[in-house]
């Protein structure tokens, strides 16, 4: 759900009591917050480019809001689709470049 409702993040290396909340701010922008034990641990904004060929994720720690990192993901044809794989996702977003700000 993209209405800001927290949902548990389970599995992998996620600490216990980790929650994720994402909210659609606009048709091309989603903001999110990760909390651990009810305390904000990470915040981010995902923004889709106007041409739909890339999106940028900017994230930061709540106690350091001026130290942001932005990673730009560029749309690429998936390797399975290139090989003619049945049911393959036609495109994937792969990291293109990273920009450190702050």
Contact map, one row per residue, 1 for C-alpha under 8 A:
111110000000000000000110000000000000000000000000000000000000000000000000000000000000000000000000000000
111110000000000000001111000001000000000000000000000000000000000000000000000000000000000000000000000000
111110000000000000001111000000000000000000000000000000000000000000000000000000000000000000000000000000
111111000000000000001111000000010000000000000000000000000000000000000000000000000000000000000000000000
111111100000000000001110000000000000000000000000000000000000000000000000000000000000000000000000000000
000111110000000000111100000000000000000000000000000000000000000000000000000000000000000000000000000000
000011111000000000111000000000000000000000000000000000000000000000000000000000000000000000000000000000
000001111100000011110000000000000000000000000000000000000000000000000000000000000000000000000000000000
000000111110010011110000000000000000000000000000000000000000000000000000000000000000000000000000000000
000000011111010101000000000000000000000000000000000000000000000000000000000000000000000000000000000000
000000001111110000000000000000000000000000000000000000000000000000000000000000000000000000000000000000
000000000111110000000000000000000000000000000000000000000000000000000000000000000000000000000000000000
000000000011111000000000000000000000000000000000000000000000000000000000000000000000000000000000000000
000000001111111101000000000000000000000000000000000000000000000000000000000000000000000000000000000000
000000000000111111000000000000000001000000000000000000000000000000000000000000000000000000000000000000
000000000100011111000000000000000001100000000000000000000000000000000000000000000000000000000000000000
000000011000001111100000000000000011110000000000000000000000000000000000000000000000000000000000000000
000000011100011111110000000000000111110000000000000000000000000000000000000000000000000000000000000000
000001111000000011111000000000000111010000000000000000000000000000000000000000000000000000000000000000
000001111000000001111100000000011110000000000000000000000000000000000000000000000000000000000000000000
011111100000000000111110000000011100000000000000000000000000000000000000000000000000000000000000000000
111111000000000000011111000001111000000000000000000000000000000000000000000000000000000000000000000000
111110000000000000001111100001110000000000000000000000000000000000000000000000000000000000000000000000
011100000000000000000111111011100000000000000000000000000000000000000000000000000000000000000000000000
000000000000000000000011111111100000000000000000000000000000000000000000000000000000000000000000000000
000000000000000000000001111111000000000000000000000000000000000000000000000000000000000000000000000000
000000000000000000000001111110000000000000000000000000000000000000000000000000000000000000000000000000
000000000000000000000000111111000000000000000011110000000000000000000000000000000000000000000000000000
000000000000000000000001111111100000000000001111000000000000000000000000000000000000000000000000000000
010000000000000000000111110111110000000000001110000000000000000000000000000000000000000000000000000000
000000000000000000000111100011111000000000111100000000000000000000000000000000000000000000000000000000
000100000000000000011110000001111100000000111000000000000000000000000000000000000000000000000000000000
000000000000000000011100000000111110000111110000000000000000000000000000000000000000000000000000000000
000000000000000001111000000000011111000111100000000000000000000000000000000000000000000000000000000000
000000000000000011110000000000001111111111000000000000000000000000000000000000000000000000000000000000
000000000000001111100000000000000111111110000000000000000000000000000000000000000000000000000000000000
000000000000000111000000000000000011111000000000000000000000000000000000000000000000000000000000000000
000000000000000011100000000000000011111100000000000000000000000000000000000000000000000000000000000000
000000000000000000000000000000000011111110000000000000000000000000000000000000000000000000000000000000
000000000000000000000000000000001111011111100000000000000000010000000000000000000000000000000000000000
000000000000000000000000000000001111001111100000000000000000110000000000000000000000000000000000000000
000000000000000000000000000000001110000111110000000000000011110000000000000000000000000000000000000000
000000000000000000000000000000111100000111111000000000000011110000000000000000000000000000000000000000
000000000000000000000000000000111000000001111100000000001111000000000000000000000000000000000000000000
000000000000000000000000000011110000000000111110000000011110000000000000000000000000000000000000000000
000000000000000000000000000011100000000000011111000000111100000000000000000000000000000000000000000000
000000000000000000000000000111000000000000001111100000111000000000000000000000000000000000000000000000
000000000000000000000000000110000000000000000111110111110000000000000000000000000000000000000000000000
000000000000000000000000000100000000000000000011111111110000000000000000000000000000000000000000000000
000000000000000000000000000100000000000000000001111110000000000000000000000000000000000000000000000000
000000000000000000000000000000000000000000000000111111000000000000000000000000000000000000000000000000
000000000000000000000000000000000000000000000001111111100000000000000000000000000000000000000000000000
000000000000000000000000000000000000000000000001111111100000000000000000011000000000000000000000000000
000000000000000000000000000000000000000000000001101111110000000000000001111000000000000000001000000000
000000000000000000000000000000000000000000000111100111111000000000000001110000000000000000000000000000
000000000000000000000000000000000000000000001111100001111100000000000111100000000000000000000000000000
000000000000000000000000000000000000000000011110000000111110000000000111100000000000000000000000000000
000000000000000000000000000000000000000000011100000000011111000000011110000000000000000000000000000000
000000000000000000000000000000000000000001111000000000001111100000011100000000000000000000000000000000
000000000000000000000000000000000000000001110000000000000111110111111000000000000000000000000000000000
000000000000000000000000000000000000000011100000000000000011111110110000000000000000000000000000000000
000000000000000000000000000000000000000111100000000000000001111110000000000000000000000000000000000000
000000000000000000000000000000000000000000000000000000000000111110000000000000000000000000000000000000
000000000000000000000000000000000000000000000000000000000001111111100000000000000000000000000000000000
000000000000000000000000000000000000000000000000000000000001111111110000000000000000000000000000000000
000000000000000000000000000000000000000000000000000000000001000111110000000000000000000000000000000001
000000000000000000000000000000000000000000000000000000000001100111111000000000000000000000000000000011
000000000000000000000000000000000000000000000000000000000111100011111100000000000000000000000000000111
000000000000000000000000000000000000000000000000000000000111000000111110000000000000000000000000011111
000000000000000000000000000000000000000000000000000000011110000000011111000000000000000000000000011110
000000000000000000000000000000000000000000000000000000011100000000001111100000000000000000000011111000
000000000000000000000000000000000000000000000000000001111000000000000111110000000000000000000011111000
000000000000000000000000000000000000000000000000000001111000000000000011111000000000000000001111100000
000000000000000000000000000000000000000000000000000011100000000000000001111100000000000000001111000000
000000000000000000000000000000000000000000000000000011000000000000000000111110000000000000111100000000
000000000000000000000000000000000000000000000000000000000000000000000000011111000000000000111100000000
000000000000000000000000000000000000000000000000000000000000000000000000001111101100000001110000000000
000000000000000000000000000000000000000000000000000000000000000000000000000111111100000111110000000000
000000000000000000000000000000000000000000000000000000000000000000000000000011111110000000000000000000
000000000000000000000000000000000000000000000000000000000000000000000000000001111111100110000000000000
000000000000000000000000000000000000000000000000000000000000000000000000000011111111110111100000000000
000000000000000000000000000000000000000000000000000000000000000000000000000011111111100000000000000000
000000000000000000000000000000000000000000000000000000000000000000000000000000111111100000000000000000
000000000000000000000000000000000000000000000000000000000000000000000000000000011111110100000000000000
000000000000000000000000000000000000000000000000000000000000000000000000000000011111111100000000000000
000000000000000000000000000000000000000000000000000000000000000000000000000000001001111100000000000000
000000000000000000000000000000000000000000000000000000000000000000000000000000000000111110000000000000
000000000000000000000000000000000000000000000000000000000000000000000000000001011001111111000000000000
000000000000000000000000000000000000000000000000000000000000000000000000000001011000001111110000000000
000000000000000000000000000000000000000000000000000000000000000000000000000011001000000111110000000000
000000000000000000000000000000000000000000000000000000000000000000000000001111001000000011111000000000
000000000000000000000000000000000000000000000000000000000000000000000000001111000000000011111100000000
000000000000000000000000000000000000000000000000000001000000000000000000111100000000000000111110000000
000000000000000000000000000000000000000000000000000000000000000000000000111100000000000000011111000000
000000000000000000000000000000000000000000000000000000000000000000000011110000000000000000001111110000
000000000000000000000000000000000000000000000000000000000000000000000011110000000000000000000111110000
000000000000000000000000000000000000000000000000000000000000000000000011100000000000000000000011111000
000000000000000000000000000000000000000000000000000000000000000000001111000000000000000000000011111100
000000000000000000000000000000000000000000000000000000000000000000001111000000000000000000000000111110
000000000000000000000000000000000000000000000000000000000000000000011100000000000000000000000000011111
000000000000000000000000000000000000000000000000000000000000000000111100000000000000000000000000001111
000000000000000000000000000000000000000000000000000000000000000001111000000000000000000000000000000111
